[in-house]
Amino acid sequence: MDMLKKLFSLEGKVVLVAGGAQGIGKIVAEHIAAVGANLVIFDRQGEKAQETADELAKEFACKAIAYGVDVTQPEQITSAIEKADAEMGKVDLLFNNAGIVLQKPVVDLEPDEWRKVIDVNLNGIFFVAQAFARYLMANDRKGAIVNTASMSGTIVNYPQRQASYNASKAGVVQLTKSLAVEWADQGIRVNSISPGYIFTELTSFVREDWRNLWEDLTPFKRMGKPEELASGVIYLLSDSASFTTGTDLIMDGGFTSV
Ligand SMILES: NC(=O)c1ccc[n+]([C@@H]2O[C@H](COP(=O)([O-])OP(=O)(O)OC[C@H]3O[C@@H](n4cnc5c(N)ncnc54)[C@H](O)[C@@H]3O)[C@@H](O)[C@H]2O)c1
């Protein structure tokens, strides 16, 4: 039992959470702090990220700092990782979670709308993972990364039309496997989580009839809660997953099994 507690602990680790100002990122960050880690939050919403960091630092008596970072801007990411290292002494682990969704039929989609979703959801995940791996390698350190994909990388959601989102998330799953293989000999593990429908700021504005249908299509007959993803992320970041890389953990209330 002690062995298990030790394996799942993130005691003494510094965890970078990208897209951590709200939603899944914020709630998972809370659980990461609860198992002993200090936090660095990156988010395009700089002020909100700072408020989240202050709130978590107070609640969990940990150190938590935040930077306003747009994950589509590689220079901003590199510079913020350098600043975080100077402030925290190190950064060990990454929960790479920023993402957006756009629901619009393909025939109506403007080129810039398609580009924006791919830019945040796929390029952003790539740029943050790349900068973090470069940082680890430059410091001769091992680490672990968990990327947030989605069940939309495996199935096509219905009735909403969101081809850009689905394609971006399928890209995250395959990128995760590619990085896992490429960095295995550097001691950097890379895995992804694929949530099903989770109730957050991202999904709270969606039409009620759609949300009702999503619940009906999910074998559990409900949407998931962000806290139901936390244990999966912590497992994949922790030493318990020391032989696990390139995997995609689908947490969807059974949706993709039907
Ligand atoms: N909610 C769901 O049902 C669900 C399901 C599967 C996957 N996901 C994925 O989980 C992740 C989190 O989603 P959520 O529901 O918490 O959404 P959310 O909108 O509540 O949170 C997303 C966070 O990412 C940040 N962000 C967006 N663009 C950014 C950028 N360019 N640079 C930096 N930060 C940026 C936002 O400011 C926000 O804080 C996303 O990748 C999303 O695609 C969500």
The ligand as an SDF file (V2000), in Angstrom:
LIG
                    3D

 44 48  0  0  0  0  0  0  0  0999 V2000
  -15.2630   19.5250  -22.2190 N   0  0  0  0  0  0  0  0  0  0  0  0
  -15.3040   18.4330  -22.9750 C   0  0  0  0  0  0  0  0  0  0  0  0
  -16.3440   17.8030  -23.1510 O   0  0  0  0  0  0  0  0  0  0  0  0
  -14.0390   17.9180  -23.6040 C   0  0  0  0  0  0  0  0  0  0  0  0
  -14.0690   16.6450  -24.1590 C   0  0  0  0  0  0  0  0  0  0  0  0
  -12.9090   16.1310  -24.7500 C   0  0  0  0  0  0  0  0  0  0  0  0
  -11.7650   16.8980  -24.7920 C   0  0  0  0  0  0  0  0  0  0  0  0
  -11.7740   18.1540  -24.2420 N   0  0  0  0  0  0  0  0  0  0  0  0
  -10.5210   18.9040  -24.3210 C   0  0  0  0  0  0  0  0  0  0  0  0
  -10.1030   19.2200  -23.0130 O   0  0  0  0  0  0  0  0  0  0  0  0
   -9.3200   20.4240  -23.0480 C   0  0  0  0  0  0  0  0  0  0  0  0
   -9.8870   21.3920  -22.0310 C   0  0  0  0  0  0  0  0  0  0  0  0
  -11.2270   21.6630  -22.3860 O   0  0  0  0  0  0  0  0  0  0  0  0
  -12.2710   22.3550  -21.3910 P   0  0  0  0  0  0  0  0  0  0  0  0
  -13.5750   21.7000  -21.6110 O   0  0  0  0  0  0  0  0  0  0  0  0
  -11.7030   22.4540  -20.0270 O   0  0  0  0  0  0  0  0  0  0  0  0
  -12.3500   23.8040  -22.0960 O   0  0  0  0  0  0  0  0  0  0  0  0
  -12.2500   25.2650  -21.4860 P   0  0  0  0  0  0  0  0  0  0  0  0
  -12.5920   26.1940  -22.6000 O   0  0  0  0  0  0  0  0  0  0  0  0
  -13.0150   25.3740  -20.2270 O   0  0  0  0  0  0  0  0  0  0  0  0
  -10.6850   25.3830  -21.1460 O   0  0  0  0  0  0  0  0  0  0  0  0
   -9.7070   25.4750  -22.1480 C   0  0  0  0  0  0  0  0  0  0  0  0
   -8.5900   26.3570  -21.6560 C   0  0  0  0  0  0  0  0  0  0  0  0
   -7.6180   26.4720  -22.7260 O   0  0  0  0  0  0  0  0  0  0  0  0
   -7.2530   27.8390  -22.8520 C   0  0  0  0  0  0  0  0  0  0  0  0
   -6.8130   28.1350  -24.2150 N   0  0  0  0  0  0  0  0  0  0  0  0
   -7.5580   28.1120  -25.3410 C   0  0  0  0  0  0  0  0  0  0  0  0
   -6.8100   28.5160  -26.3850 N   0  0  0  0  0  0  0  0  0  0  0  0
   -5.5660   28.7730  -25.9150 C   0  0  0  0  0  0  0  0  0  0  0  0
   -4.3540   29.2370  -26.4930 C   0  0  0  0  0  0  0  0  0  0  0  0
   -4.2580   29.5320  -27.8000 N   0  0  0  0  0  0  0  0  0  0  0  0
   -3.2700   29.3780  -25.7030 N   0  0  0  0  0  0  0  0  0  0  0  0
   -3.3550   29.0940  -24.3790 C   0  0  0  0  0  0  0  0  0  0  0  0
   -4.4620   28.6960  -23.7650 N   0  0  0  0  0  0  0  0  0  0  0  0
   -5.5630   28.5370  -24.5200 C   0  0  0  0  0  0  0  0  0  0  0  0
   -8.5210   28.5990  -22.4880 C   0  0  0  0  0  0  0  0  0  0  0  0
   -8.2580   29.9590  -22.1560 O   0  0  0  0  0  0  0  0  0  0  0  0
   -9.0740   27.7790  -21.3420 C   0  0  0  0  0  0  0  0  0  0  0  0
   -8.5570   28.2040  -20.0950 O   0  0  0  0  0  0  0  0  0  0  0  0
   -9.3810   20.9240  -24.4910 C   0  0  0  0  0  0  0  0  0  0  0  0
   -8.2250   20.4900  -25.1770 O   0  0  0  0  0  0  0  0  0  0  0  0
  -10.6230   20.2350  -25.0360 C   0  0  0  0  0  0  0  0  0  0  0  0
  -10.5850   20.0770  -26.4360 O   0  0  0  0  0  0  0  0  0  0  0  0
  -12.8780   18.6760  -23.6490 C   0  0  0  0  0  0  0  0  0  0  0  0
  1  2  1  0
  2  3  2  0
  2  4  1  0
  4  5  1  0
  4 44  2  0
  5  6  2  0
  6  7  1  0
  7  8  2  0
  8  9  1  0
  8 44  1  0
  9 10  1  0
  9 42  1  0
 10 11  1  0
 11 12  1  0
 11 40  1  0
 12 13  1  0
 13 14  1  0
 14 15  2  0
 14 16  1  0
 14 17  1  0
 17 18  1  0
 18 19  2  0
 18 20  1  0
 18 21  1  0
 21 22  1  0
 22 23  1  0
 23 24  1  0
 23 38  1  0
 24 25  1  0
 25 26  1  0
 25 36  1  0
 26 27  1  0
 26 35  1  0
 27 28  2  0
 28 29  1  0
 29 30  1  0
 29 35  2  0
 30 31  1  0
 30 32  2  0
 32 33  1  0
 33 34  2  0
 34 35  1  0
 36 37  1  0
 36 38  1  0
 38 39  1  0
 40 41  1  0
 40 42  1  0
 42 43  1  0
M  CHG  2   8   1  16  -1
M  END
$$$$
